[in-house]
Amino acid sequence: MKAPLHLTSLNRFELINAIQLAVFREAIAKSAGLRALERLAANINCGALVVLPCDWAAVHGRALQIALHHTGKSGYRGFDILHVAMALELGAKEFLTFDAKQTQLAKAVGLKVRV
């Protein structure tokens, strides 16, 4: 990528937690988990990844509106809604995900999804 990849504090939290969970479940070795955490920190420190600040109250308000409009019809999880709401609040035009339901929701609210 030519430009830095934007993350939210929620993305960073989930990524760190997923690495720790993989270590706990013995899906990866502890040393591999530590290396992954170190690479994440290095990518943030060098500017390849940028953690954007957000207005959590605005994100929660947007998430509530998305939930009221979409969850009853399609059954979305809260964290998926938070990720999509945060992208909207930050003015994102593209949304990166590997999750099918999150893709469906992001497209439903007008985001271009890259997988």
Phi, psi and omega in degrees: 000143179277323181259157177296153176272128180272132176240162170252168176298331177292317176300314181298314178302310183295323179295313179297316179296320179297320177296314179297320178295321178297322176295312180303317181281359182061030174282333173224156178289154179302321180296323178292322177297317178297319178297319179297318178295320178295319179294321177299311179299318180296319179293326175289315182297326182271355177092003177292327173242134180238122177271114182274139174286157179216162175265100186299324179297319178293320178297315180296320177297316179295319180298320179298317179296318178297315180299315181296327183272329191243328189293320180299334180269326190231357172068060180268148177279152183302316182292325176297318178296317179300317179299314181293316179299319180294319178300317179296315181296329180273000177079022180296145174257332179239152182226125180259128178201157172248002186263126184295317181292321178295322176300313180301314181293314181302317178294322181297332180259010172096010177274146173276127184256131173247130181255000000 
